[in-house]
Amino acid sequence: MKNSLSKVFEKDLNSLYQEINAYQNEDDLWKMAEGISNSAGNLCLHIQGNLLTYIGAEIGQSGYVRNRPLEFSDKVSKENLLKGIKHTKEVVVKTLQNMDEGTLSSIYPIAVFGDEKMQTSYFLVHLVGHLNYHLGQINYHRRILCYS
């Protein structure tokens, strides 16, 4: 299971890289289209913060400290977004590949959804869904701006 999760995260983070790289105008990464509350750049930063926290820091003990409000307010260069995606992919893949298979059936170390305790495998599947939800938003955002 850990190998499958590692491959899915790697594939989806490669897709995120391609989506961000597909923005022809770097300023468009930070625009918010009507009815959309987040820019693609901020969603990208949010995905990175999310995975670096819940996989890198909690499972891999990387020492990463999240600044969630900054994910939705910061603006960095496209180049730095792309570097951040590569770094996130490296951390996630390495963490999952080095993780003991028994970790998947253990209780995730923090209660993310209030008091609900959950198996690590359940939460990792949730994180795949979260990544793909925002990946779809970024794709839609890019196409809206491209054709407006």
HUSUL-V383938 format. One record per pair of residues at least 12 apart in sequence whose C-alpha atoms are under 6 Angstrom apart, sorted by sequence separation. I is the first residue (numbers start at 1). J is the second residue. If there is no record, write none. Layout:
I;J  I;J
This chain:
29;41  107;119  108;120  106;119  107;120  105;119  106;120  104;120  104;121  46;71  45;71  42;71  42;72  56;91  60;95  6;93  6;96  40;138
